[in-house]
Amino acid sequence: MIDVAGTLRRWWLNTIKHIDFPLLLITMAIMAIGLATVNSATIDSSHRMLAQAGNMGLAMTVMWLVARIPPQKLMNFAVPLYVFGLLLIIAVLLFGISVNGARRWLSLGFTRIQPSEIMKIAMPMMLAWYFHKFEATLKLRHYLGSALLVLLPFIIIAKQPDLGTALLVGAAGFYVIFLAGLPWKIIIGLVAAAGAAAPLLWGMLHDYQRKRILTLIDPTTDPLGSGYHIIQSTIAIGSGGPLGKGYLNGTQTHLEFIPEKHTDFIFAVYSEEWGLLGNGVLLFLYTLLIGRGMMISAAAATPFARLLAGAITLGFFTYAFINMGMVSGILPVVGVPLPFMSYGGTALVTLFLGIGILMSIETHRRMMKT
């Protein structure tokens, strides 16, 4: 007689054994808030919420599949993924689709993809592999080599132009280099050099990028143009007050004052409806997410796993910090989505790919100990 209950139990245990439940529960809580906020922001076009739910299902499937791959095998994908991502972003410059003056997408016929998203994972994987390989013989030349690995995709992505994604890719690379033991005197020197080069960098920015920075200082200089986004989002955040206006009751949102309200500016929608209390809950969840990721990094079994987990986790922090900063008017608008909240397919899959890698590092470490 077939033991159906035993078979189902073994199947279930095999399905969930690579899932880190604290990480999953935190992520799902943020994702549930995000889905409800996307529904509010797109109440007149419900297909977007359904599409986002589909995106989430696909992203979680990717997470589950990646979580089952041991970190040792993930390391084998580091160099091929980096080279593949580099070739794709070069292809974007040559053959990409141009939308609103930016060439960031490749058409696959049935859909389009944003290859620069791949580099958000490929970059830390490549550098984690690099420093793992040279761990015993690290010298200054190795840090210089890693800087070149970061600069090449950063420059290509910035030329699309997509400064937001370029900053995230560059930050992911920097985090690995920093966690690998980059001396503080070099970091201080780089900061000083960046400050000295600021006038030159200013001249290299596109006109719209310079305008965004100037608008940050005083958005009222162009209230119906480049300052419109910041003015409307800060009004929405402020009008939420301590407790918010209530779900589906945001006037700035539903009277169409907030631009890109289901993507880059979804934090303004959420803040208007749930106020300071809701923001506190969201910040607490992001803090738990980052804390759990850093715990996984600290306990990782190999240098590759430690550096990769740390960079992915700090990447989540950078996403949230830049998005909330630009929506609140304290950072320039650079087009960075709020992680697990903003509408989008490619970005969500990339984020859950990172979650899957963290789960792989943690669950395989526990299995090795037992």
C-alpha positions as CSV (number, residue, x, y, z in Angstrom):
1,M,0.0,0.0,0.0
2,I,1.3,3.4,-1.0
3,D,2.0,5.7,2.0
4,V,0.4,8.8,0.5
5,A,0.7,10.9,3.7
6,G,4.4,10.0,4.1
7,T,5.1,10.8,0.4
8,L,3.4,14.1,0.7
9,R,5.2,14.9,3.9
10,R,8.6,14.1,2.3
11,W,7.7,16.2,-0.7
12,W,6.7,19.1,1.4
13,L,9.9,18.9,3.6
14,N,12.0,18.8,0.4
15,T,10.2,21.8,-1.0
16,I,10.7,24.0,2.1
17,K,14.1,22.8,3.4
18,H,15.9,25.5,1.4
19,I,13.6,28.3,2.6
20,D,14.8,30.7,5.3
21,F,11.4,31.5,6.9
22,P,12.4,34.7,8.8
23,L,13.7,36.2,5.5
24,L,10.6,35.0,3.6
25,L,8.1,36.3,6.1
26,I,9.7,39.7,6.3
27,T,9.9,39.9,2.5
28,M,6.3,38.8,2.1
29,A,5.1,41.4,4.6
30,I,6.7,44.2,2.6
31,M,5.4,42.6,-0.7
32,A,1.9,42.5,0.7
33,I,2.0,46.2,1.6
34,G,3.4,46.9,-1.9
35,L,0.7,45.0,-3.7
36,A,-2.0,46.8,-1.7
37,T,-0.3,50.2,-2.6
38,V,-0.1,49.3,-6.3
39,N,-3.8,48.5,-6.2
40,S,-4.5,51.9,-4.7
41,A,-2.2,53.7,-7.1
42,T,-3.7,51.9,-10.2
43,I,-7.3,51.6,-9.0
44,D,-8.7,52.6,-12.4
45,S,-6.5,50.0,-14.2
46,S,-6.8,46.8,-12.2
47,H,-4.8,44.8,-14.7
48,R,-1.6,46.3,-13.3
49,M,-2.3,44.8,-9.9
50,L,-3.0,41.4,-11.5
51,A,0.2,41.8,-13.5
52,Q,2.2,42.6,-10.4
53,A,0.7,39.6,-8.7
54,G,1.9,37.5,-11.6
55,N,5.4,39.2,-11.4
56,M,5.5,38.2,-7.7
57,G,4.6,34.6,-8.5
58,L,7.4,34.4,-11.1
59,A,9.9,36.2,-8.8
60,M,9.2,33.8,-5.9
61,T,9.6,30.8,-8.2
62,V,13.0,32.1,-9.2
63,M,13.8,32.6,-5.5
64,W,12.9,29.0,-4.7
65,L,14.9,27.6,-7.6
66,V,18.0,29.7,-6.7
67,A,17.8,28.8,-3.0
68,R,18.3,25.2,-3.9
69,I,21.6,25.8,-5.6
70,P,24.6,25.4,-3.2
71,P,26.8,28.5,-2.9
72,Q,29.8,26.5,-4.3
73,K,27.8,26.0,-7.6
74,L,26.6,29.7,-7.6
75,M,30.3,30.6,-7.6
76,N,30.7,28.8,-10.9
77,F,28.1,31.1,-12.5
78,A,29.9,34.3,-11.4
79,V,32.2,34.9,-14.3
80,P,29.8,33.7,-17.1
81,L,26.9,35.8,-15.7
82,Y,29.1,38.9,-15.5
83,V,30.3,38.5,-19.1
84,F,26.8,37.7,-20.3
85,G,25.4,40.8,-18.5
86,L,28.3,43.0,-19.9
87,L,27.5,41.8,-23.5
88,L,23.8,42.5,-23.0
89,I,24.3,46.1,-21.8
90,I,26.7,46.7,-24.7
91,A,23.9,45.3,-27.0
92,V,21.5,47.8,-25.5
93,L,23.8,50.7,-26.6
94,L,23.9,49.2,-30.1
95,F,20.4,47.8,-30.6
96,G,18.3,48.9,-27.6
97,I,14.9,50.4,-27.6
98,S,14.8,54.1,-26.9
99,V,12.0,55.4,-24.7
100,N,11.8,59.0,-23.5
101,G,15.3,59.6,-24.7
102,A,16.8,56.7,-22.8
103,R,18.1,53.5,-24.4
104,R,17.7,50.9,-21.7
105,W,15.7,48.0,-23.1
106,L,16.2,45.0,-25.4
107,S,13.2,43.7,-27.3
108,L,12.7,39.9,-27.3
109,G,9.6,40.1,-29.6
110,F,7.0,39.0,-27.1
111,T,8.4,41.2,-24.3
112,R,11.3,43.6,-23.5
113,I,14.0,43.3,-20.8
114,Q,16.3,45.7,-19.0
115,P,19.7,44.0,-19.1
116,S,21.2,46.4,-16.6
117,E,19.1,44.7,-13.9
118,I,21.2,41.6,-14.4
119,M,24.4,43.5,-13.4
120,K,22.9,44.2,-9.9
121,I,23.5,40.5,-9.2
122,A,26.3,39.8,-11.6
123,M,28.5,42.5,-10.2
124,P,28.6,41.4,-6.6
125,M,28.9,37.7,-7.6
126,M,31.8,38.5,-9.9
127,L,33.7,40.5,-7.2
128,A,32.9,38.0,-4.5
129,W,34.4,35.3,-6.7
130,Y,37.4,37.6,-7.5
131,F,38.2,38.3,-3.8
132,H,37.6,34.6,-2.8
133,K,40.1,33.6,-5.4
134,F,42.8,36.0,-4.3
135,E,41.9,36.0,-0.5
136,A,45.3,34.7,0.6
137,T,47.4,37.0,-1.6
138,L,45.4,40.3,-1.5
139,K,47.4,43.3,-2.6
140,L,46.7,46.8,-3.8
141,R,46.7,45.7,-7.4
142,H,43.8,43.3,-6.7
143,Y,41.7,46.3,-5.4
144,L,42.6,48.2,-8.6
145,G,41.6,45.3,-10.7
146,S,38.2,45.1,-8.9
147,A,37.7,48.8,-9.5
148,L,38.0,48.3,-13.2
149,L,35.5,45.5,-13.0
150,V,33.1,48.0,-11.4
151,L,33.8,51.0,-13.6
152,L,33.3,49.2,-17.0
153,P,29.5,48.4,-16.6
154,F,29.0,51.6,-14.5
155,I,30.1,53.8,-17.4
156,I,28.2,51.8,-20.0
157,I,24.9,51.9,-18.0
158,A,25.4,55.6,-17.2
159,K,25.7,56.3,-21.0
160,Q,22.2,54.8,-21.7
161,P,21.5,57.1,-19.7
162,D,20.4,55.4,-16.5
163,L,22.2,57.0,-13.6
164,G,20.0,55.4,-11.0
165,T,20.8,51.8,-12.1
166,A,24.5,52.8,-12.6
167,L,24.7,54.0,-9.0
168,L,23.1,50.8,-7.7
169,V,25.5,48.6,-9.8
170,G,28.4,50.7,-8.6
171,A,27.3,50.6,-5.0
172,A,27.0,46.7,-5.2
173,G,30.6,46.6,-6.4
174,F,31.8,49.0,-3.8
175,Y,30.2,47.0,-1.0
176,V,32.1,43.9,-2.0
177,I,35.4,45.8,-2.2
178,F,34.7,47.4,1.2
179,L,33.8,44.1,2.9
180,A,36.9,42.5,1.4
181,G,39.0,44.8,3.5
182,L,39.6,48.0,1.5
183,P,41.8,50.2,3.8
184,W,40.1,53.3,5.2
185,K,43.0,55.5,4.0
186,I,42.1,54.5,0.4
187,I,38.4,55.2,1.0
188,I,39.2,58.7,2.4
189,G,41.5,59.3,-0.5
190,L,38.8,58.3,-3.0
191,V,36.2,60.6,-1.3
192,A,38.7,63.5,-1.4
193,A,39.4,62.8,-5.1
194,A,35.7,62.6,-5.9
195,G,35.2,66.0,-4.2
196,A,38.1,67.5,-6.2
197,A,36.7,66.0,-9.5
198,A,33.2,67.3,-8.8
199,P,33.5,70.2,-11.3
200,L,34.6,67.8,-14.0
201,L,31.9,65.3,-13.2
202,W,29.3,68.1,-13.3
203,G,30.4,68.9,-16.9
204,M,29.9,65.2,-17.8
205,L,26.3,65.0,-16.7
206,H,23.4,65.3,-19.1
207,D,21.4,68.5,-19.1
208,Y,18.4,66.8,-17.5
209,Q,20.6,65.3,-14.7
210,R,22.1,68.7,-13.9
211,K,18.6,70.1,-13.8
212,R,17.5,67.4,-11.3
213,I,20.3,68.4,-8.9
214,L,19.5,72.1,-9.2
215,T,15.8,71.4,-8.8
216,L,16.6,69.5,-5.6
217,I,18.0,72.6,-4.1
218,D,15.0,74.7,-5.1
219,P,12.1,72.8,-6.8
220,T,10.0,76.0,-7.1
221,T,12.3,77.3,-9.8
222,D,10.5,75.0,-12.2
223,P,7.2,73.9,-10.4
224,L,5.5,72.6,-13.6
225,G,8.6,71.0,-15.1
226,S,11.6,69.3,-13.4
227,G,10.4,70.4,-9.9
228,Y,6.9,69.0,-10.3
229,H,7.8,65.4,-9.1
230,I,9.5,66.6,-5.9
231,I,6.8,69.2,-5.0
232,Q,3.9,66.8,-5.5
233,S,5.5,63.9,-3.7
234,T,6.5,66.0,-0.7
235,I,3.0,67.5,-0.5
236,A,1.6,63.9,-0.5
237,I,4.0,62.7,2.3
238,G,3.3,65.8,4.4
239,S,-0.5,65.6,3.9
240,G,-0.5,62.1,5.3
241,G,0.1,63.4,8.8
242,P,0.6,61.1,11.8
243,L,-2.0,58.5,10.8
244,G,-2.6,59.0,7.1
245,K,-5.8,59.7,5.2
246,G,-6.8,56.0,5.0
247,Y,-6.5,53.3,2.3
248,L,-7.8,54.5,-1.1
249,N,-8.4,58.0,0.3
250,G,-5.2,59.8,-0.8
251,T,-6.2,62.9,-2.7
252,Q,-2.8,63.6,-4.2
253,T,-2.9,60.0,-5.5
254,H,-6.4,59.8,-6.9
255,L,-6.5,63.3,-8.3
256,E,-3.5,62.3,-10.4
257,F,-1.0,64.8,-8.9
258,I,1.7,62.2,-8.2
259,P,3.6,61.1,-11.3
260,E,4.9,57.6,-11.7
261,K,2.8,56.7,-8.7
262,H,2.9,53.0,-9.1
263,T,6.6,52.7,-9.8
264,D,9.3,55.2,-8.5
265,F,6.9,57.3,-6.4
266,I,4.9,54.6,-4.7
267,F,6.3,55.7,-1.4
268,A,4.4,59.0,-1.7
269,V,1.2,57.0,-2.3
270,Y,1.8,54.9,0.8
271,S,2.8,57.8,3.0
272,E,-0.3,59.8,2.1
273,E,-2.6,56.9,3.0
274,W,-0.8,55.6,6.1
275,G,1.1,58.6,7.4
276,L,4.0,58.6,9.8
277,L,2.8,55.5,11.6
278,G,2.7,53.5,8.4
279,N,6.1,54.8,7.4
280,G,7.4,53.6,10.8
281,V,6.1,50.1,10.2
282,L,7.6,50.0,6.7
283,L,11.0,51.2,8.0
284,F,10.9,48.6,10.7
285,L,10.3,45.8,8.1
286,Y,13.2,47.1,6.0
287,T,15.4,47.2,9.1
288,L,14.5,43.5,9.9
289,L,15.2,42.6,6.3
290,I,18.7,44.2,6.3
291,G,19.4,42.8,9.8
292,R,18.5,39.3,8.7
293,G,20.7,39.6,5.6
294,M,23.7,40.8,7.6
295,M,23.2,37.9,10.1
296,I,23.4,35.5,7.1
297,S,26.5,37.3,5.8
298,A,28.2,37.2,9.2
299,A,27.6,33.4,9.6
300,A,28.5,32.5,6.0
301,A,30.9,29.5,5.5
302,T,33.2,30.9,2.8
303,P,34.6,34.3,1.8
304,F,32.5,34.2,-1.4
305,A,29.3,33.6,0.5
306,R,30.1,36.3,3.1
307,L,30.9,39.0,0.6
308,L,28.0,38.2,-1.7
309,A,25.4,38.1,1.1
310,G,26.8,41.3,2.6
311,A,26.7,43.1,-0.8
312,I,23.2,41.9,-1.7
313,T,21.9,43.0,1.8
314,L,23.5,46.4,1.6
315,G,22.1,46.7,-1.9
316,F,18.5,46.4,-0.5
317,F,19.4,49.2,1.9
318,T,20.7,51.4,-1.0
319,Y,17.5,50.8,-3.0
320,A,15.3,51.9,-0.1
321,F,17.5,54.8,1.0
322,I,17.8,56.3,-2.5
323,N,14.1,55.9,-3.3
324,M,12.8,57.3,0.0
325,G,15.3,60.1,-0.2
326,M,14.4,61.2,-3.7
327,V,10.6,60.9,-3.0
328,S,11.1,62.9,0.2
329,G,13.1,65.6,-1.6
330,I,16.5,65.1,0.1
331,L,18.1,63.4,-2.9
332,P,17.9,64.0,-6.7
333,V,15.3,62.0,-8.7
334,V,17.3,59.2,-10.3
335,G,14.6,56.6,-11.1
336,V,15.2,53.9,-8.4
337,P,12.2,51.8,-7.4
338,L,11.3,51.0,-3.8
339,P,12.3,47.3,-3.2
340,F,9.4,44.8,-3.1
341,M,7.0,47.7,-3.3
342,S,7.2,49.3,-6.7
343,Y,5.5,47.9,-9.8
344,G,7.8,46.1,-12.2
345,G,8.8,42.7,-13.5
346,T,12.5,42.6,-14.2
347,A,13.5,44.6,-11.0
348,L,11.3,42.3,-8.8
349,V,12.8,39.1,-10.3
350,T,16.3,40.6,-9.6
351,L,15.4,41.4,-6.0
352,F,14.0,37.9,-5.4
353,L,17.1,36.4,-7.1
354,G,19.0,38.2,-4.3
355,I,16.7,36.8,-1.7
356,G,17.2,33.3,-3.1
357,I,20.9,33.6,-2.9
358,L,20.7,34.7,0.7
359,M,18.5,31.6,1.4
360,S,21.0,29.4,-0.4
361,I,23.9,30.7,1.7
362,E,22.0,30.3,5.0
363,T,20.2,26.9,4.5
364,H,23.2,25.1,2.9
365,R,25.4,26.4,5.8
366,R,22.9,24.9,8.3
367,M,22.9,21.6,6.4
368,M,26.7,21.5,6.3
369,K,26.7,21.9,10.1
370,T,24.3,19.0,10.6
